[in-house]
Amino acid sequence: MKIIILGGGQVGGNLAHNLTKESSDITVVDIDADRLRDLQDRYDIRTIRGMASHPDVLRAAGAEDADMLIAVTNSDEVNMVACQVAYTVFNTPTKIARVRSSAYISGIAGGSIFRDDAMPVDFTVNPEAIIKDDIHRLIENPGALQVMDFADGQVQLVGIKAYYGGPLVDQELRYFRKHIPMVDTRVAAIFRKNSPIIPTGDTVIEADDEVFFIAASRDIQTVMSELRRAEPPNKRIVIAGGGNIGRGLAESLERKYGVRIIEQNRERGYELSERLDRSIVLIGDASDRDLLVEENIEETDVFCAVTNDDEANIMSSLLAKSLGARKVITLINNPAYVDLIQDGEIDIAISPQQATLGTILRHIRRGDVVNVHSLRKGAAEAIEAIAHGDESTSKVIGRSLGEINLPVGATIGALVRGNEVVIAHDDIVVKPNDHLIIFLVDKNRVKDVERLFQAPLSFI
């Protein structure tokens, strides 16, 4: 597949890094020569310097025979115009644009502007909305490190850290059913000291293991209580930063939780107070100790730092944690900072690049892949694929899960059949249109999984 990436920043660079692992033909376009030089030194890609929306630049990048264009520059307008040019001039089959402003996505009379007769963008990616949803799921599931939805939310894959005192710590996985006989679940993978372990019935969970398990969404809390000390439900949330993420998060949480949002810009604070119904808006600096103490930060269940400044997010999170906040979630753009604070006082670091990557990969994967979540800094993936065809044309339909020839490091965690969630067991037979949830600890085996689910030509 020949792919052009417009924008060589953190999202574009991270995307190029992940796609080159899969031997795609990648060209990156950016106006910054130093940035392009750095990318070319690190990865096997082509680079073109120039304005991403200009036809001559796109032609130089190979748009005439490109399969896909992914526009992730810092400008919504450049991204959209580039897709327009790719459609009009080069007839590029698939066009993806990162669009941050909600004004382009919602609230437009007459429906979406993203259609061929208006703004021909096939898929939009809104990082702020993705991050907001990710944080919302973490707040809904106290104790989780990562929560991923599949099959329209019917199934969730959850990553947690096993702690001393958990009922199943130091126990073999086969005892899961004895502890929770009314709930069916499956451990998809275990990471111990950053090394993956493919779980079997006699695998023993140790304290500090990072455990990824899959279950029907309604059963997630029950399974989590078996692996770690039960945490009380979250009630009081403090959000540092009233930008698009902070505002969206407050809007989605305020009807269920007590929400306070701290915004430094007075004018923006007034706008938030008019737009939000139940949230309390505070004008001030989230790293102001006196402000946090005055607002009883020690009674806060979750402190979310989501400003555009990494350093401000880290410092306010560390301060909130030191003053007694039970958990802190911190938005961090710089990947180097994520590595620096890992396993420190900050409980969960959210990376916009990783969050955006999974959404884009969903449109790149072959073989009827409809959902992708990137995790563990892009080293592993969780994939939702649909079984199409029949027993004679498909490599999975009509076969039991134990008979499917999965690549090394791949695990089928569950399948969804209509509205029914079926946790994976070796004797379950795959039927047409089943949605299978697959966990890969090694992204280099993605193509092997794609081939298993390649739709037959008669279906296409």
C-alpha positions, 0 to 999 in steps of 0.5 A, spaced: 500 500 500 502 506 498 501 512 503 502 519 503 502 522 510 501 530 510 505 532 517 511 530 520 510 532 527 509 527 533 502 524 530 505 523 523 512 521 525 509 516 530 504 513 524 510 513 519 514 509 524 508 504 525 507 503 518 514 502 516 514 496 520 509 493 516 513 494 509 508 500 507 510 505 501 511 511 505 512 518 503 512 524 509 510 531 507 512 537 511 515 544 510 520 543 516 526 540 512 530 539 519 524 535 521 524 531 515 531 529 515 530 527 522 525 522 520 529 520 514 535 518 518 530 514 523 526 510 518 526 507 511 521 513 508 521 518 502 520 525 504 518 531 500 518 538 503 513 543 501 506 546 503 501 539 504 495 542 500 499 544 494 498 540 488 505 540 485 507 538 492 502 532 492 504 530 485 511 530 487 509 526 493 506 521 488 499 522 489 497 520 482 498 513 484 497 513 492 492 508 495 491 513 501 492 520 503 493 521 511 493 529 513 495 530 520 498 537 519 497 542 525 492 546 521 485 543 520 484 547 514 490 545 510 488 538 512 481 539 509 484 542 502 489 537 501 484 532 501 480 536 496 486 537 492 487 529 492 480 528 490 479 533 485 486 532 481 489 525 483 482 521 485 486 518 491 481 513 493 482 514 501 483 520 504 483 521 512 484 528 515 485 530 522 480 535 524 480 538 531 475 544 531 468 541 533 465 547 529 467 543 522 464 536 525 458 538 529 452 543 529 452 544 522 445 545 519 444 540 513 448 535 516 456 533 515 460 537 510 465 531 509 462 528 503 464 528 495 460 534 493 462 538 499 469 537 502 471 530 500 474 527 506 472 519 507 474 519 514 475 524 520 480 523 526 478 528 532 484 527 537 480 531 542 474 527 542 478 520 542 482 522 548 476 525 552 472 518 551 479 514 553 479 518 560 471 518 561 472 510 560 478 510 565 473 514 570 468 509 569 472 504 571 476 505 577 483 501 577 484 500 570 490 503 566 487 502 559 479 501 557 478 499 550 471 498 547 469 493 541 463 491 537 459 498 539 461 497 546 458 490 548 465 488 549 471 491 553 479 489 553 481 492 560 489 493 562 490 493 570 496 492 574 495 486 579 496 488 586 498 484 592 492 482 596 488 481 590 484 474 590 487 471 584 494 474 585 499 468 586 494 463 583 493 459 576 489 462 571 484 456 571 482 458 578 478 464 575 472 460 574 472 458 581 472 465 583 467 468 579 463 462 576 457 466 574 462 471 569 466 468 563 472 472 561 479 471 558 486 473 560 488 475 553 496 477 555 500 478 561 506 483 561 511 482 566 517 487 567 515 489 560 516 482 557 509 479 554 507 472 556 502 468 552 497 466 558 495 458 559 491 455 564 497 454 569 500 461 568 500 464 575 499 472 576 504 475 580 503 482 583 505 488 579 503 484 572 500 488 567 494 484 565 489 485 559 483 481 560 476 481 556 469 480 558 462 483 556 462 490 558 457 489 564 462 484 567 468 488 567 468 491 574 467 484 577 473 481 574 477 487 576 475 486 583 478 479 582 485 482 580 486 488 585 483 491 591 476 494 590 476 501 589 471 505 591 467 509 585 469 515 583 465 521 585 469 528 585 473 530 579 477 536 578 479 538 570 485 542 569 485 546 563 478 548 559 480 547 552 477 542 547 478 536 551 477 539 558 470 542 556 468 536 552 470 531 558 466 536 563 460 536 559 460 528 559 461 527 566 457 533 569 451 529 570 454 523 574 460 526 577 461 532 581 466 536 576 470 542 577 474 545 572 480 550 573 482 554 567 487 560 567 484 564 562 479 569 565 475 570 558 475 562 556 473 561 564 466 565 563 465 561 556 465 555 560 461 557 565 455 559 560 456 552 556 457 547 562 450 546 566 453 543 573 460 543 573 464 549 577 469 553 573 475 556 577 479 561 574 486 560 576 493 556 575 492 548 577 499 548 579 497 553 585 498 550 591 493 554 595 488 554 590 488 546 590 488 546 598 482 551 598 478 546 593 479 540 598 484 537 593 485 531 598 478 529 597 478 529 589 478 522 586 481 523 580 485 529 577 485 530 570 491 535 567 489 536 560 492 543 558 496 544 551 502 544 556 506 538 558 510 541 563 504 544 566 500 538 566 506 534 569 507 539 575 500 540 577 499 532 577 505 531 581 502 537 586 495 534 586 498 527 588 502 530 593 496 534 596 492 527 597 488 526 590 487 519 589 489 518 582 492 523 577 491 522 569 496 526 565 495 528 558 503 528 555 504 530 548 512 528 548 513 521 548 520 522 552 516 525 558 512 518 558 518 514 559 520 519 564 514 519 569 512 511 567 511 508 574 512 514 578 507 518 582 503 519 576 498 514 575 496 514 568 499 518 562 495 519 556 498 520 549 495 523 544 499 520 538 497 513 541 490 515 541 490 517 534 494 512 531 489 506 533 483 510 529 487 511 523 490 504 523 483 502 523 482 504 516 489 502 514 488 495 516 486 489 511 482 483 512 475 486 514 478 489 520 473 494 523 477 496 530 484 497 532 487 499 539 494 501 539 497 499 546 504 499 550 507 504 546 505 501 539 508 495 540 502 491 541 495 491 538 488 489 539 484 488 533 476 487 531 475 483 525 469 480 521 469 473 519 466 474 512 464 468 506 463 461 508 466 455 510 469 454 503 472 461 502 474 463 509 480 461 513 476 461 519 468 460 518 466 453 520 472 452 524 473 452 532 477 457 535 482 451 537 483 449 529 485 456 527 492 457 525 493 464 529 500 467 528 505 466 534 503 471 540 496 472 537 490 470 542 483 470 540 479 473 546 472 473 545 467 474 539 460 477 538 455 474 534 449 479 534 448 482 541 451 476 544 458 476 547 461 469 547 468 469 551 473 465 547 474 457 548 477 452 543 471 448 542 467 455 539 465 454 532 466 461 528 460 463 524 459 468 518 459 475 520 462 474 527 466 479 530 472 476 533 477 480 538 484 479 537 490 481 541 497 481 538 503 482 543 507 483 537 505 488 531 510 484 526 504 479 525 499 483 523 499 481 516 498 474 518 492 476 522 489 480 516 490 474 511 486 470 516 480 475 515 481 477 508 474 477 505 473 472 499 472 476 492 465 474 491 464 478 497 467 484 495 
